[in-house]
Amino acid sequence: MKASRLLLAVLTVVVGLAAFGASAAIESSLSAKGKHFDRVFIIILENQPYVDVIRNDLFKKLAERGTLLTNYRAVAHPSQPNYLAITSGNDWGVNDGPVNINTRNIVDLLEAKGLSWKAYAEDYPTPGSSQCFTNESAGGLYYRKHVPFVSYDNVRTNAARCQKIVDGKQLDVDIKNNAVPHFSFYTPNINNDGHNTGLGYAAKWITTFLGPRLHENNFVEGTLFVVTFDEDDYSHDNHIYTLLLGPMVDPNAYDSTHYDHYSLLRTIESNWELGNLGRNDTKGNTFDNALTHSTAF
């Protein structure tokens, strides 16, 4: 990307994030209000240690617009157990191969409270189908291990739940129709998440991905955005970059509290009083200290 185009992309993100202030004044259209946020939108990137990410100019600039969790850890290696941890409270001792797990998960807690959810997976082969796509990969870009819901028996064998797993392109349709659910789990493809392409590529992708969408008031109002990584590169104690964005967090702020992927799950459970799964989601800190409403955006 040429320097001028990259600068424009960065400025687009900054302007978009500045719109949080205006959108915060608009009452969220979502029916179920949370303690800190009415919607959560999680984006997971791949395989980079905190020390490298925070040195990247684009990620550093993005961090100025939100609260950076400077002591956040992934919970396992390789990738897949971290995705399972965020959504079920356990890493299940698995590797990156396809697994089928008979267990309760975040979907059960959300649906019990009448909350909507959706998994947006870039290049997902059968979006919105009543049958989940269960192959390990497809087209060289989609990988099942990064979409944890397919691994849960009570999602994979449930037609209505399988229809909640859609292609990433559906996000813009949902934004336009004011239909982004309470809980969104966004999985970039294997290039955009940096797995096959590296940190610089992922930085440019997250910049261009967030920029235009953060101009959409009906998307950002009441929404907590979580930008995180699944794991580090095995060299830095699984210390990873995790950034909170939204009208309920302070800009250019830092929180050095110890957090991990279970903290993310516990924060979501606490926000809507979902109860818990009785696993590692009962331990550790929630993000409450970082989720203080800000009027600075």
C-alpha positions as CSV (number, residue, x, y, z in Angstrom):
1,M,0.0,0.0,0.0
2,K,1.4,3.4,-0.9
3,A,2.2,5.8,2.0
4,S,-0.6,8.2,1.0
5,R,-3.2,5.5,0.9
6,L,-2.0,4.1,4.2
7,L,-2.1,7.5,5.8
8,L,-5.7,8.0,4.6
9,A,-6.7,4.6,6.1
10,V,-5.2,5.6,9.4
11,L,-7.0,8.9,9.4
12,T,-10.3,7.1,8.5
13,V,-10.0,5.0,11.6
14,V,-9.2,8.0,13.8
15,V,-12.2,9.9,12.5
16,G,-14.4,6.9,12.8
17,L,-13.4,6.3,16.4
18,A,-14.0,10.0,17.1
19,A,-17.6,9.4,16.1
20,F,-18.0,7.3,19.3
21,G,-18.8,10.5,21.2
22,A,-21.8,11.3,19.0
23,S,-23.0,7.8,18.9
24,A,-22.8,7.4,22.6
25,A,-25.6,9.9,23.0
26,I,-28.0,7.8,20.9
27,E,-29.9,5.2,22.8
28,S,-29.0,1.7,21.6
29,S,-31.6,0.0,19.5
30,L,-30.8,-3.4,21.2
31,S,-33.5,-4.4,23.6
32,A,-31.3,-6.0,26.3
33,K,-29.2,-3.4,28.0
34,G,-26.0,-4.5,29.7
35,K,-24.2,-3.2,32.7
36,H,-21.4,-1.6,30.6
37,F,-22.3,-2.3,27.0
38,D,-25.3,-3.4,24.9
39,R,-23.3,-5.3,22.3
40,V,-19.9,-6.9,22.1
41,F,-17.9,-7.3,18.8
42,I,-14.8,-9.5,19.1
43,I,-12.1,-9.6,16.4
44,I,-9.3,-12.2,16.8
45,L,-6.0,-11.9,15.0
46,E,-3.2,-14.5,15.0
47,N,0.1,-15.4,16.5
48,Q,1.9,-12.2,17.6
49,P,3.5,-11.2,20.9
50,Y,2.4,-7.9,22.6
51,V,5.9,-6.5,22.3
52,D,5.9,-6.7,18.5
53,V,2.3,-5.5,18.0
54,I,2.7,-2.4,20.2
55,R,5.7,-1.4,18.2
56,N,3.7,-1.4,15.0
57,D,2.7,2.1,14.0
58,L,-0.8,1.2,13.0
59,F,-1.6,-0.8,16.1
60,K,0.0,1.9,18.3
61,K,-2.1,4.6,16.7
62,L,-5.2,2.5,17.2
63,A,-4.4,2.0,20.8
64,E,-4.5,5.8,21.4
65,R,-8.2,5.6,20.7
66,G,-9.1,3.1,23.3
67,T,-8.0,1.3,26.5
68,L,-5.1,-1.1,26.0
69,L,-5.0,-4.0,28.3
70,T,-1.2,-4.2,28.8
71,N,-1.1,-7.4,30.9
72,Y,-3.4,-9.7,28.9
73,R,-2.5,-13.3,28.3
74,A,-3.6,-16.1,26.0
75,V,-4.2,-19.3,27.8
76,A,-2.7,-22.1,25.6
77,H,-0.9,-23.1,22.5
78,P,-1.6,-23.6,19.6
79,S,-4.4,-21.5,18.3
80,Q,-7.6,-23.5,18.6
81,P,-7.7,-24.0,22.4
82,N,-7.7,-20.2,22.8
83,Y,-10.8,-19.8,20.7
84,L,-12.5,-22.5,22.7
85,A,-11.5,-20.8,26.0
86,I,-13.1,-17.6,25.0
87,T,-16.4,-19.3,24.2
88,S,-16.6,-22.2,26.6
89,G,-14.3,-21.4,29.6
90,N,-11.9,-24.3,28.9
91,D,-9.1,-25.1,26.4
92,W,-10.1,-28.8,26.5
93,G,-6.4,-29.8,26.0
94,V,-6.8,-29.8,22.2
95,N,-4.5,-29.1,19.3
96,D,-5.5,-27.5,16.0
97,G,-7.2,-30.5,14.5
98,P,-11.0,-30.7,14.1
99,V,-12.7,-31.6,17.4
100,N,-16.3,-32.3,18.5
101,I,-17.0,-31.3,22.1
102,N,-20.3,-32.1,23.9
103,T,-20.4,-29.1,26.2
104,R,-22.4,-26.0,27.1
105,N,-20.9,-22.8,25.8
106,I,-21.5,-19.0,25.6
107,V,-24.3,-19.6,23.1
108,D,-26.4,-21.5,25.7
109,L,-26.0,-18.6,28.2
110,L,-26.9,-16.0,25.6
111,E,-30.0,-17.7,24.3
112,A,-31.2,-18.5,27.8
113,K,-31.4,-14.7,28.3
114,G,-32.9,-14.0,25.0
115,L,-29.8,-12.4,23.6
116,S,-28.9,-12.6,19.9
117,W,-25.5,-13.9,18.6
118,K,-23.7,-14.5,15.3
119,A,-20.4,-15.8,14.1
120,Y,-19.0,-13.9,11.1
121,A,-16.3,-16.0,9.4
122,E,-14.6,-14.7,6.3
123,D,-14.8,-17.1,3.3
124,Y,-17.1,-19.5,5.2
125,P,-18.3,-21.9,2.5
126,T,-21.9,-22.4,3.5
127,P,-23.0,-19.2,5.2
128,G,-26.4,-19.2,6.9
129,S,-27.0,-22.9,6.0
130,S,-29.0,-25.1,8.3
131,Q,-26.0,-27.5,8.2
132,C,-22.7,-26.3,9.6
133,F,-19.7,-26.7,7.3
134,T,-17.5,-29.2,9.2
135,N,-14.4,-29.7,6.9
136,E,-11.1,-28.6,8.4
137,S,-10.6,-25.9,5.7
138,A,-11.9,-24.6,2.4
139,G,-10.4,-22.5,-0.4
140,G,-7.2,-21.9,1.4
141,L,-8.6,-19.0,3.4
142,Y,-11.2,-20.5,5.8
143,Y,-10.1,-22.7,8.7
144,R,-12.5,-24.4,11.1
145,K,-10.1,-24.1,14.0
146,H,-10.7,-20.4,14.1
147,V,-14.5,-20.7,14.3
148,P,-15.1,-22.4,17.7
149,F,-18.8,-22.8,17.4
150,V,-18.5,-25.5,14.8
151,S,-16.7,-27.7,17.4
152,Y,-19.7,-27.6,19.8
153,D,-22.1,-30.5,19.4
154,N,-25.1,-28.5,20.4
155,V,-24.3,-25.9,17.7
156,R,-23.0,-28.2,14.9
157,T,-26.1,-30.5,15.1
158,N,-28.7,-27.7,15.5
159,A,-30.0,-26.2,12.3
160,A,-31.1,-22.9,13.8
161,R,-27.7,-22.4,15.4
162,C,-25.8,-23.4,12.2
163,Q,-27.7,-20.6,10.5
164,K,-26.0,-18.1,12.8
165,I,-22.6,-18.9,11.3
166,V,-22.3,-16.6,8.3
167,D,-19.7,-15.1,5.9
168,G,-17.9,-12.0,6.9
169,K,-19.7,-10.1,4.1
170,Q,-22.9,-10.4,6.0
171,L,-21.7,-7.9,8.5
172,D,-22.2,-4.9,6.2
173,V,-25.7,-6.1,5.4
174,D,-26.5,-6.4,9.1
175,I,-25.0,-2.9,9.8
176,K,-27.2,-1.4,7.1
177,N,-30.3,-3.2,8.5
178,N,-29.4,-2.4,12.1
179,A,-29.3,-6.1,12.7
180,V,-25.9,-6.7,14.3
181,P,-26.6,-9.0,17.3
182,H,-25.7,-8.6,20.9
183,F,-22.7,-10.9,20.6
184,S,-20.6,-11.0,17.5
185,F,-17.5,-13.1,17.0
186,Y,-15.6,-12.0,13.8
187,T,-13.0,-14.4,12.3
188,P,-10.9,-12.9,9.6
189,N,-9.6,-15.3,7.0
190,I,-6.1,-16.8,7.3
191,N,-4.5,-13.9,5.4
192,N,-6.3,-11.0,7.0
193,D,-5.6,-12.3,10.5
194,G,-1.9,-12.3,9.9
195,H,-1.4,-16.1,10.3
196,N,0.0,-16.6,6.8
197,T,1.0,-13.0,6.0
198,G,2.5,-11.4,9.2
199,L,1.9,-8.5,11.5
200,G,2.2,-5.7,8.9
201,Y,-0.5,-7.3,6.8
202,A,-2.8,-7.7,9.7
203,A,-2.2,-4.1,10.8
204,K,-3.3,-2.8,7.4
205,W,-6.3,-5.1,7.4
206,I,-7.6,-4.1,10.8
207,T,-7.1,-0.4,9.9
208,T,-9.1,-0.6,6.7
209,F,-11.7,-3.0,8.2
210,L,-12.6,-0.8,11.2
211,G,-12.3,2.6,9.5
212,P,-15.5,2.9,7.4
213,R,-17.6,0.8,9.8
214,L,-16.9,3.0,12.7
215,H,-18.8,5.8,10.9
216,E,-22.0,3.8,11.3
217,N,-23.7,5.1,14.4
218,N,-26.2,2.3,14.6
219,F,-23.2,-0.1,14.7
220,V,-21.0,1.7,17.3
221,E,-23.6,2.9,19.7
222,G,-23.5,0.8,22.9
223,T,-20.9,-1.5,21.3
224,L,-17.7,-2.7,23.0
225,F,-15.1,-3.6,20.4
226,V,-12.5,-6.1,21.4
227,V,-9.4,-6.5,19.2
228,T,-7.2,-9.3,20.4
229,F,-4.9,-12.1,19.3
230,D,-5.3,-15.8,19.9
231,E,-1.8,-16.4,21.1
232,D,1.7,-15.1,20.9
233,D,4.6,-16.7,18.9
234,Y,5.6,-19.1,21.8
235,S,8.4,-16.6,22.9
236,H,6.8,-14.1,25.3
237,D,4.7,-16.0,28.0
238,N,1.6,-15.7,25.8
239,H,1.5,-11.9,26.4
240,I,-0.8,-10.5,23.7
241,Y,-2.2,-7.2,22.5
242,T,-5.8,-6.6,23.5
243,L,-7.6,-3.3,22.9
244,L,-11.0,-2.2,24.0
245,L,-12.8,0.4,21.9
246,G,-16.2,2.0,22.3
247,P,-18.1,4.8,24.0
248,M,-17.7,3.1,27.4
249,V,-13.9,3.1,27.5
250,D,-11.5,6.0,27.9
251,P,-9.2,6.9,24.9
252,N,-5.4,6.8,25.2
253,A,-5.8,4.7,28.4
254,Y,-3.9,1.7,29.8
255,D,-5.0,-1.0,32.2
256,S,-2.2,-3.2,33.7
257,T,-4.6,-5.6,35.5
258,H,-3.9,-9.2,34.8
259,Y,-6.4,-10.5,32.3
260,D,-6.7,-13.5,30.0
261,H,-9.1,-15.0,27.5
262,Y,-11.2,-16.3,30.4
263,S,-11.5,-12.7,31.6
264,L,-13.1,-11.8,28.3
265,L,-15.7,-14.5,28.7
266,R,-16.4,-13.6,32.3
267,T,-16.8,-9.9,31.4
268,I,-19.5,-10.8,28.9
269,E,-21.3,-13.1,31.4
270,S,-21.1,-10.4,34.1
271,N,-22.3,-7.6,31.8
272,W,-25.7,-9.3,31.0
273,E,-25.9,-11.4,34.2
274,L,-25.8,-14.6,32.2
275,G,-24.5,-16.8,35.0
276,N,-21.4,-18.9,34.1
277,L,-20.3,-22.2,32.7
278,G,-18.7,-23.4,36.0
279,R,-15.2,-23.5,34.5
280,N,-12.4,-21.1,34.2
281,D,-14.9,-18.3,33.5
282,T,-15.6,-18.3,37.3
283,K,-12.0,-17.1,38.0
284,G,-10.0,-14.0,37.3
285,N,-10.8,-10.4,36.7
286,T,-13.5,-8.8,34.6
287,F,-12.8,-5.7,32.6
288,D,-15.0,-3.6,34.9
289,N,-12.1,-1.2,35.8
290,A,-11.6,-0.4,32.1
291,L,-15.3,0.0,31.3
292,T,-15.9,3.4,32.7
293,H,-18.1,5.5,30.6
294,S,-16.2,8.2,28.7
295,T,-17.5,11.4,27.1
296,A,-14.1,12.2,25.6
297,F,-14.8,10.5,22.2
